Amino acid sequence: MKHLRGDFFEFRAGIKKRVLYLKREGAILYLLYGSHDDVRRFLKSF
């Protein structure tokens, strides 16, 4: 698990895949399953 910024975190789900999630008030919201580049593109939109 790795803290990215704010409430965003990620963890690896294989060699090339990652899961991006958001931690808020005792809840975890899974946002994205994809590559490192997919995560970077998604975070640029925030």
PDBQT receptor file of N, H, CA, C and O in Angstrom, charges set to zero:
ATOM      1  N   MET A   1       0.839  -1.177   0.000  1.00  0.00    +0.000 N 
ATOM      2  CA  MET A   1       0.000   0.000   0.000  1.00  0.00    +0.000 C 
ATOM      3  C   MET A   1       0.884   1.239   0.000  1.00  0.00    +0.000 C 
ATOM      4  O   MET A   1       1.916   1.299   0.669  1.00  0.00    +0.000 OA
ATOM      5  N   LYS A   2       0.455   2.199  -0.753  1.00  0.00    +0.000 N 
ATOM      6  H   LYS A   2      -0.383   2.151  -1.296  1.00  0.00    +0.000 HD
ATOM      7  CA  LYS A   2       1.247   3.419  -0.888  1.00  0.00    +0.000 C 
ATOM      8  C   LYS A   2       0.320   4.627  -0.868  1.00  0.00    +0.000 C 
ATOM      9  O   LYS A   2      -0.677   4.671  -1.589  1.00  0.00    +0.000 OA
ATOM     10  N   HIS A   3       0.659   5.603  -0.037  1.00  0.00    +0.000 N 
ATOM     11  H   HIS A   3       1.469   5.567   0.548  1.00  0.00    +0.000 HD
ATOM     12  CA  HIS A   3      -0.086   6.860   0.005  1.00  0.00    +0.000 C 
ATOM     13  C   HIS A   3       0.364   7.702  -1.172  1.00  0.00    +0.000 C 
ATOM     14  O   HIS A   3       1.564   7.895  -1.367  1.00  0.00    +0.000 OA
ATOM     15  N   LEU A   4      -0.571   8.205  -1.960  1.00  0.00    +0.000 N 
ATOM     16  H   LEU A   4      -1.546   8.049  -1.801  1.00  0.00    +0.000 HD
ATOM     17  CA  LEU A   4      -0.223   9.012  -3.126  1.00  0.00    +0.000 C 
ATOM     18  C   LEU A   4      -0.345  10.495  -2.818  1.00  0.00    +0.000 C 
ATOM     19  O   LEU A   4       0.631  11.236  -2.936  1.00  0.00    +0.000 OA
ATOM     20  N   ARG A   5      -1.529  10.933  -2.425  1.00  0.00    +0.000 N 
ATOM     21  H   ARG A   5      -2.322  10.331  -2.328  1.00  0.00    +0.000 HD
ATOM     22  CA  ARG A   5      -1.755  12.317  -2.010  1.00  0.00    +0.000 C 
ATOM     23  C   ARG A   5      -3.161  12.430  -1.445  1.00  0.00    +0.000 C 
ATOM     24  O   ARG A   5      -4.059  11.684  -1.835  1.00  0.00    +0.000 OA
ATOM     25  N   GLY A   6      -3.342  13.350  -0.543  1.00  0.00    +0.000 N 
ATOM     26  H   GLY A   6      -2.613  13.957  -0.226  1.00  0.00    +0.000 HD
ATOM     27  CA  GLY A   6      -4.666  13.528   0.059  1.00  0.00    +0.000 C 
ATOM     28  C   GLY A   6      -5.192  12.230   0.632  1.00  0.00    +0.000 C 
ATOM     29  O   GLY A   6      -4.541  11.600   1.466  1.00  0.00    +0.000 OA
ATOM     30  N   ASP A   7      -6.366  11.830   0.185  1.00  0.00    +0.000 N 
ATOM     31  H   ASP A   7      -6.895  12.342  -0.492  1.00  0.00    +0.000 HD
ATOM     32  CA  ASP A   7      -6.992  10.588   0.642  1.00  0.00    +0.000 C 
ATOM     33  C   ASP A   7      -6.788   9.436  -0.344  1.00  0.00    +0.000 C 
ATOM     34  O   ASP A   7      -7.399   8.378  -0.187  1.00  0.00    +0.000 OA
ATOM     35  N   PHE A   8      -5.935   9.627  -1.362  1.00  0.00    +0.000 N 
ATOM     36  H   PHE A   8      -5.440  10.486  -1.490  1.00  0.00    +0.000 HD
ATOM     37  CA  PHE A   8      -5.719   8.608  -2.385  1.00  0.00    +0.000 C 
ATOM     38  C   PHE A   8      -4.569   7.673  -2.010  1.00  0.00    +0.000 C 
ATOM     39  O   PHE A   8      -3.507   8.104  -1.563  1.00  0.00    +0.000 OA
ATOM     40  N   PHE A   9      -4.824   6.366  -2.211  1.00  0.00    +0.000 N 
ATOM     41  H   PHE A   9      -5.687   6.015  -2.575  1.00  0.00    +0.000 HD
ATOM     42  CA  PHE A   9      -3.831   5.337  -1.952  1.00  0.00    +0.000 C 
ATOM     43  C   PHE A   9      -3.863   4.339  -3.106  1.00  0.00    +0.000 C 
ATOM     44  O   PHE A   9      -4.826   4.296  -3.871  1.00  0.00    +0.000 OA
ATOM     45  N   GLU A  10      -2.806   3.536  -3.225  1.00  0.00    +0.000 N 
ATOM     46  H   GLU A  10      -2.023   3.571  -2.603  1.00  0.00    +0.000 HD
ATOM     47  CA  GLU A  10      -2.789   2.480  -4.220  1.00  0.00    +0.000 C 
ATOM     48  C   GLU A  10      -2.090   1.260  -3.659  1.00  0.00    +0.000 C 
ATOM     49  O   GLU A  10      -1.312   1.349  -2.710  1.00  0.00    +0.000 OA
ATOM     50  N   PHE A  11      -2.381   0.113  -4.266  1.00  0.00    +0.000 N 
ATOM     51  H   PHE A  11      -3.014   0.040  -5.037  1.00  0.00    +0.000 HD
ATOM     52  CA  PHE A  11      -1.628  -1.104  -3.984  1.00  0.00    +0.000 C 
ATOM     53  C   PHE A  11      -1.517  -1.901  -5.270  1.00  0.00    +0.000 C 
ATOM     54  O   PHE A  11      -2.323  -1.745  -6.187  1.00  0.00    +0.000 OA
ATOM     55  N   ARG A  12      -0.509  -2.754  -5.323  1.00  0.00    +0.000 N 
ATOM     56  H   ARG A  12       0.146  -2.880  -4.578  1.00  0.00    +0.000 HD
ATOM     57  CA  ARG A  12      -0.288  -3.565  -6.506  1.00  0.00    +0.000 C 
ATOM     58  C   ARG A  12      -1.183  -4.795  -6.467  1.00  0.00    +0.000 C 
ATOM     59  O   ARG A  12      -1.362  -5.427  -5.426  1.00  0.00    +0.000 OA
ATOM     60  N   ALA A  13      -1.735  -5.115  -7.623  1.00  0.00    +0.000 N 
ATOM     61  H   ALA A  13      -1.589  -4.602  -8.469  1.00  0.00    +0.000 HD
ATOM     62  CA  ALA A  13      -2.589  -6.292  -7.749  1.00  0.00    +0.000 C 
ATOM     63  C   ALA A  13      -1.970  -7.260  -8.754  1.00  0.00    +0.000 C 
ATOM     64  O   ALA A  13      -2.683  -8.039  -9.387  1.00  0.00    +0.000 OA
ATOM     65  N   GLY A  14      -0.684  -7.216  -8.898  1.00  0.00    +0.000 N 
ATOM     66  H   GLY A  14      -0.105  -6.583  -8.383  1.00  0.00    +0.000 HD
ATOM     67  CA  GLY A  14       0.049  -8.037  -9.854  1.00  0.00    +0.000 C 
ATOM     68  C   GLY A  14       1.288  -7.269 -10.289  1.00  0.00    +0.000 C 
ATOM     69  O   GLY A  14       1.587  -6.204  -9.749  1.00  0.00    +0.000 OA
ATOM     70  N   ILE A  15       1.995  -7.800 -11.247  1.00  0.00    +0.000 N 
ATOM     71  H   ILE A  15       1.753  -8.665 -11.685  1.00  0.00    +0.000 HD
ATOM     72  CA  ILE A  15       3.226  -7.146 -11.698  1.00  0.00    +0.000 C 
ATOM     73  C   ILE A  15       2.939  -5.808 -12.360  1.00  0.00    +0.000 C 
ATOM     74  O   ILE A  15       3.646  -4.830 -12.115  1.00  0.00    +0.000 OA
ATOM     75  N   LYS A  16       1.904  -5.755 -13.200  1.00  0.00    +0.000 N 
ATOM     76  H   LYS A  16       1.329  -6.549 -13.399  1.00  0.00    +0.000 HD
ATOM     77  CA  LYS A  16       1.636  -4.533 -13.963  1.00  0.00    +0.000 C 
ATOM     78  C   LYS A  16       0.356  -3.813 -13.571  1.00  0.00    +0.000 C 
ATOM     79  O   LYS A  16       0.090  -2.729 -14.092  1.00  0.00    +0.000 OA
ATOM     80  N   LYS A  17      -0.430  -4.360 -12.693  1.00  0.00    +0.000 N 
ATOM     81  H   LYS A  17      -0.214  -5.240 -12.271  1.00  0.00    +0.000 HD
ATOM     82  CA  LYS A  17      -1.725  -3.763 -12.354  1.00  0.00    +0.000 C 
ATOM     83  C   LYS A  17      -1.718  -3.190 -10.947  1.00  0.00    +0.000 C 
ATOM     84  O   LYS A  17      -1.067  -3.716 -10.045  1.00  0.00    +0.000 OA
ATOM     85  N   ARG A  18      -2.458  -2.098 -10.780  1.00  0.00    +0.000 N 
ATOM     86  H   ARG A  18      -2.987  -1.671 -11.513  1.00  0.00    +0.000 HD
ATOM     87  CA  ARG A  18      -2.584  -1.418  -9.494  1.00  0.00    +0.000 C 
ATOM     88  C   ARG A  18      -4.048  -1.106  -9.225  1.00  0.00    +0.000 C 
ATOM     89  O   ARG A  18      -4.859  -0.996 -10.144  1.00  0.00    +0.000 OA
ATOM     90  N   VAL A  19      -4.362  -0.968  -7.960  1.00  0.00    +0.000 N 
ATOM     91  H   VAL A  19      -3.703  -1.057  -7.213  1.00  0.00    +0.000 HD
ATOM     92  CA  VAL A  19      -5.706  -0.598  -7.538  1.00  0.00    +0.000 C 
ATOM     93  C   VAL A  19      -5.600   0.741  -6.825  1.00  0.00    +0.000 C 
ATOM     94  O   VAL A  19      -4.840   0.893  -5.869  1.00  0.00    +0.000 OA
ATOM     95  N   LEU A  20      -6.366   1.700  -7.299  1.00  0.00    +0.000 N 
ATOM     96  H   LEU A  20      -6.984   1.577  -8.076  1.00  0.00    +0.000 HD
ATOM     97  CA  LEU A  20      -6.409   3.032  -6.695  1.00  0.00    +0.000 C 
ATOM     98  C   LEU A  20      -7.664   3.112  -5.839  1.00  0.00    +0.000 C 
ATOM     99  O   LEU A  20      -8.751   2.744  -6.283  1.00  0.00    +0.000 OA
ATOM    100  N   TYR A  21      -7.508   3.592  -4.613  1.00  0.00    +0.000 N 
ATOM    101  H   TYR A  21      -6.625   3.891  -4.252  1.00  0.00    +0.000 HD
ATOM    102  CA  TYR A  21      -8.665   3.709  -3.733  1.00  0.00    +0.000 C 
ATOM    103  C   TYR A  21      -8.586   4.978  -2.911  1.00  0.00    +0.000 C 
ATOM    104  O   TYR A  21      -7.535   5.609  -2.798  1.00  0.00    +0.000 OA
ATOM    105  N   LEU A  22      -9.719   5.333  -2.344  1.00  0.00    +0.000 N 
ATOM    106  H   LEU A  22     -10.573   4.821  -2.436  1.00  0.00    +0.000 HD
ATOM    107  CA  LEU A  22      -9.881   6.559  -1.582  1.00  0.00    +0.000 C 
ATOM    108  C   LEU A  22     -10.356   6.169  -0.189  1.00  0.00    +0.000 C 
ATOM    109  O   LEU A  22     -11.310   5.402  -0.052  1.00  0.00    +0.000 OA
ATOM    110  N   LYS A  23      -9.702   6.688   0.844  1.00  0.00    +0.000 N 
ATOM    111  H   LYS A  23      -8.927   7.310   0.733  1.00  0.00    +0.000 HD
ATOM    112  CA  LYS A  23     -10.110   6.426   2.223  1.00  0.00    +0.000 C 
ATOM    113  C   LYS A  23     -10.839   7.647   2.746  1.00  0.00    +0.000 C 
ATOM    114  O   LYS A  23     -10.291   8.749   2.760  1.00  0.00    +0.000 OA
ATOM    115  N   ARG A  24     -12.086   7.449   3.181  1.00  0.00    +0.000 N 
ATOM    116  H   ARG A  24     -12.531   6.553   3.171  1.00  0.00    +0.000 HD
ATOM    117  CA  ARG A  24     -12.899   8.542   3.703  1.00  0.00    +0.000 C 
ATOM    118  C   ARG A  24     -13.729   8.054   4.877  1.00  0.00    +0.000 C 
ATOM    119  O   ARG A  24     -14.478   7.086   4.746  1.00  0.00    +0.000 OA
ATOM    120  N   GLU A  25     -13.607   8.702   6.009  1.00  0.00    +0.000 N 
ATOM    121  H   GLU A  25     -12.999   9.488   6.116  1.00  0.00    +0.000 HD
ATOM    122  CA  GLU A  25     -14.465   8.491   7.179  1.00  0.00    +0.000 C 
ATOM    123  C   GLU A  25     -14.823   7.029   7.420  1.00  0.00    +0.000 C 
ATOM    124  O   GLU A  25     -16.002   6.688   7.521  1.00  0.00    +0.000 OA
ATOM    125  N   GLY A  26     -13.834   6.179   7.512  1.00  0.00    +0.000 N 
ATOM    126  H   GLY A  26     -12.876   6.456   7.430  1.00  0.00    +0.000 HD
ATOM    127  CA  GLY A  26     -14.062   4.778   7.809  1.00  0.00    +0.000 C 
ATOM    128  C   GLY A  26     -14.509   3.936   6.631  1.00  0.00    +0.000 C 
ATOM    129  O   GLY A  26     -14.834   2.762   6.807  1.00  0.00    +0.000 OA
ATOM    130  N   ALA A  27     -14.533   4.501   5.433  1.00  0.00    +0.000 N 
ATOM    131  H   ALA A  27     -14.269   5.455   5.289  1.00  0.00    +0.000 HD
ATOM    132  CA  ALA A  27     -14.937   3.761   4.233  1.00  0.00    +0.000 C 
ATOM    133  C   ALA A  27     -13.800   3.764   3.220  1.00  0.00    +0.000 C 
ATOM    134  O   ALA A  27     -12.991   4.691   3.180  1.00  0.00    +0.000 OA
ATOM    135  N   ILE A  28     -13.749   2.733   2.417  1.00  0.00    +0.000 N 
ATOM    136  H   ILE A  28     -14.406   1.979   2.449  1.00  0.00    +0.000 HD
ATOM    137  CA  ILE A  28     -12.787   2.652   1.326  1.00  0.00    +0.000 C 
ATOM    138  C   ILE A  28     -13.568   2.573   0.026  1.00  0.00    +0.000 C 
ATOM    139  O   ILE A  28     -14.432   1.712  -0.140  1.00  0.00    +0.000 OA
ATOM    140  N   LEU A  29     -13.256   3.479  -0.897  1.00  0.00    +0.000 N 
ATOM    141  H   LEU A  29     -12.554   4.178  -0.762  1.00  0.00    +0.000 HD
ATOM    142  CA  LEU A  29     -13.903   3.509  -2.207  1.00  0.00    +0.000 C 
ATOM    143  C   LEU A  29     -12.882   3.109  -3.262  1.00  0.00    +0.000 C 
ATOM    144  O   LEU A  29     -11.903   3.823  -3.480  1.00  0.00    +0.000 OA
ATOM    145  N   TYR A  30     -13.102   1.980  -3.915  1.00  0.00    +0.000 N 
ATOM    146  H   TYR A  30     -13.898   1.401  -3.737  1.00  0.00    +0.000 HD
ATOM    147  CA  TYR A  30     -12.203   1.534  -4.972  1.00  0.00    +0.000 C 
ATOM    148  C   TYR A  30     -12.543   2.300  -6.237  1.00  0.00    +0.000 C 
ATOM    149  O   TYR A  30     -13.690   2.301  -6.685  1.00  0.00    +0.000 OA
ATOM    150  N   LEU A  31     -11.530   2.958  -6.814  1.00  0.00    +0.000 N 
ATOM    151  H   LEU A  31     -10.599   2.958  -6.450  1.00  0.00    +0.000 HD
ATOM    152  CA  LEU A  31     -11.774   3.856  -7.939  1.00  0.00    +0.000 C 
ATOM    153  C   LEU A  31     -11.294   3.323  -9.276  1.00  0.00    +0.000 C 
ATOM    154  O   LEU A  31     -11.921   3.572 -10.306  1.00  0.00    +0.000 OA
ATOM    155  N   LEU A  32     -10.182   2.586  -9.270  1.00  0.00    +0.000 N 
ATOM    156  H   LEU A  32      -9.673   2.384  -8.434  1.00  0.00    +0.000 HD
ATOM    157  CA  LEU A  32      -9.567   2.223 -10.548  1.00  0.00    +0.000 C 
ATOM    158  C   LEU A  32      -8.732   0.968 -10.414  1.00  0.00    +0.000 C 
ATOM    159  O   LEU A  32      -8.040   0.771  -9.415  1.00  0.00    +0.000 OA
ATOM    160  N   TYR A  33      -8.802   0.122 -11.426  1.00  0.00    +0.000 N 
ATOM    161  H   TYR A  33      -9.364   0.283 -12.238  1.00  0.00    +0.000 HD
ATOM    162  CA  TYR A  33      -7.914  -1.032 -11.568  1.00  0.00    +0.000 C 
ATOM    163  C   TYR A  33      -7.233  -0.850 -12.907  1.00  0.00    +0.000 C 
ATOM    164  O   TYR A  33      -7.895  -0.871 -13.945  1.00  0.00    +0.000 OA
ATOM    165  N   GLY A  34      -5.908  -0.669 -12.906  1.00  0.00    +0.000 N 
ATOM    166  H   GLY A  34      -5.370  -0.652 -12.063  1.00  0.00    +0.000 HD
ATOM    167  CA  GLY A  34      -5.217  -0.434 -14.162  1.00  0.00    +0.000 C 
ATOM    168  C   GLY A  34      -3.718  -0.345 -13.970  1.00  0.00    +0.000 C 
ATOM    169  O   GLY A  34      -3.185  -0.702 -12.919  1.00  0.00    +0.000 OA
ATOM    170  N   SER A  35      -3.050   0.136 -14.998  1.00  0.00    +0.000 N 
ATOM    171  H   SER A  35      -3.483   0.426 -15.852  1.00  0.00    +0.000 HD
ATOM    172  CA  SER A  35      -1.589   0.249 -14.988  1.00  0.00    +0.000 C 
ATOM    173  C   SER A  35      -1.145   1.514 -14.247  1.00  0.00    +0.000 C 
ATOM    174  O   SER A  35      -1.965   2.344 -13.853  1.00  0.00    +0.000 OA
ATOM    175  N   HIS A  36       0.149   1.636 -14.071  1.00  0.00    +0.000 N 
ATOM    176  H   HIS A  36       0.815   0.962 -14.391  1.00  0.00    +0.000 HD
ATOM    177  CA  HIS A  36       0.719   2.831 -13.450  1.00  0.00    +0.000 C 
ATOM    178  C   HIS A  36       0.303   4.080 -14.224  1.00  0.00    +0.000 C 
ATOM    179  O   HIS A  36      -0.059   5.093 -13.625  1.00  0.00    +0.000 OA
ATOM    180  N   ASP A  37       0.356   4.007 -15.559  1.00  0.00    +0.000 N 
ATOM    181  H   ASP A  37       0.650   3.184 -16.045  1.00  0.00    +0.000 HD
ATOM    182  CA  ASP A  37      -0.032   5.152 -16.391  1.00  0.00    +0.000 C 
ATOM    183  C   ASP A  37      -1.515   5.485 -16.239  1.00  0.00    +0.000 C 
ATOM    184  O   ASP A  37      -1.891   6.657 -16.251  1.00  0.00    +0.000 OA
ATOM    185  N   ASP A  38      -2.356   4.466 -16.098  1.00  0.00    +0.000 N 
ATOM    186  H   ASP A  38      -2.051   3.514 -16.088  1.00  0.00    +0.000 HD
ATOM    187  CA  ASP A  38      -3.788   4.700 -15.880  1.00  0.00    +0.000 C 
ATOM    188  C   ASP A  38      -4.017   5.468 -14.586  1.00  0.00    +0.000 C 
ATOM    189  O   ASP A  38      -4.832   6.390 -14.538  1.00  0.00    +0.000 OA
ATOM    190  N   VAL A  39      -3.292   5.085 -13.534  1.00  0.00    +0.000 N 
ATOM    191  H   VAL A  39      -2.630   4.337 -13.573  1.00  0.00    +0.000 HD
ATOM    192  CA  VAL A  39      -3.419   5.771 -12.241  1.00  0.00    +0.000 C 
ATOM    193  C   VAL A  39      -2.987   7.224 -12.371  1.00  0.00    +0.000 C 
ATOM    194  O   VAL A  39      -3.667   8.118 -11.867  1.00  0.00    +0.000 OA
ATOM    195  N   ARG A  40      -1.864   7.470 -13.040  1.00  0.00    +0.000 N 
ATOM    196  H   ARG A  40      -1.312   6.744 -13.449  1.00  0.00    +0.000 HD
ATOM    197  CA  ARG A  40      -1.371   8.847 -13.210  1.00  0.00    +0.000 C 
ATOM    198  C   ARG A  40      -2.378   9.693 -13.983  1.00  0.00    +0.000 C 
ATOM    199  O   ARG A  40      -2.644  10.834 -13.606  1.00  0.00    +0.000 OA
ATOM    200  N   ARG A  41      -2.939   9.147 -15.058  1.00  0.00    +0.000 N 
ATOM    201  H   ARG A  41      -2.723   8.220 -15.364  1.00  0.00    +0.000 HD
ATOM    202  CA  ARG A  41      -3.932   9.888 -15.846  1.00  0.00    +0.000 C 
ATOM    203  C   ARG A  41      -5.169  10.207 -15.019  1.00  0.00    +0.000 C 
ATOM    204  O   ARG A  41      -5.701  11.314 -15.094  1.00  0.00    +0.000 OA
ATOM    205  N   PHE A  42      -5.623   9.246 -14.236  1.00  0.00    +0.000 N 
ATOM    206  H   PHE A  42      -5.191   8.347 -14.175  1.00  0.00    +0.000 HD
ATOM    207  CA  PHE A  42      -6.796   9.454 -13.402  1.00  0.00    +0.000 C 
ATOM    208  C   PHE A  42      -6.549  10.561 -12.385  1.00  0.00    +0.000 C 
ATOM    209  O   PHE A  42      -7.406  11.424 -12.195  1.00  0.00    +0.000 OA
ATOM    210  N   LEU A  43      -5.386  10.550 -11.726  1.00  0.00    +0.000 N 
ATOM    211  H   LEU A  43      -4.690   9.849 -11.880  1.00  0.00    +0.000 HD
ATOM    212  CA  LEU A  43      -5.090  11.546 -10.695  1.00  0.00    +0.000 C 
ATOM    213  C   LEU A  43      -4.921  12.950 -11.273  1.00  0.00    +0.000 C 
ATOM    214  O   LEU A  43      -5.173  13.932 -10.575  1.00  0.00    +0.000 OA
ATOM    215  N   LYS A  44      -4.505  13.063 -12.519  1.00  0.00    +0.000 N 
ATOM    216  H   LYS A  44      -4.300  12.265 -13.086  1.00  0.00    +0.000 HD
ATOM    217  CA  LYS A  44      -4.368  14.376 -13.154  1.00  0.00    +0.000 C 
ATOM    218  C   LYS A  44      -5.714  15.083 -13.292  1.00  0.00    +0.000 C 
ATOM    219  O   LYS A  44      -5.772  16.310 -13.364  1.00  0.00    +0.000 OA
ATOM    220  N   SER A  45      -6.786  14.308 -13.328  1.00  0.00    +0.000 N 
ATOM    221  H   SER A  45      -6.738  13.311 -13.269  1.00  0.00    +0.000 HD
ATOM    222  CA  SER A  45      -8.116  14.908 -13.478  1.00  0.00    +0.000 C 
ATOM    223  C   SER A  45      -8.629  15.520 -12.172  1.00  0.00    +0.000 C 
ATOM    224  O   SER A  45      -9.676  16.167 -12.167  1.00  0.00    +0.000 OA
ATOM    225  N   PHE A  46      -7.903  15.323 -11.064  1.00  0.00    +0.000 N 
ATOM    226  H   PHE A  46      -7.053  14.797 -11.068  1.00  0.00    +0.000 HD
ATOM    227  CA  PHE A  46      -8.305  15.895  -9.765  1.00  0.00    +0.000 C 
ATOM    228  C   PHE A  46      -7.425  17.037  -9.397  1.00  0.00    +0.000 C 
ATOM    229  O   PHE A  46      -7.608  17.643  -8.341  1.00  0.00    +0.000 OA
TER     230      PHE A  46
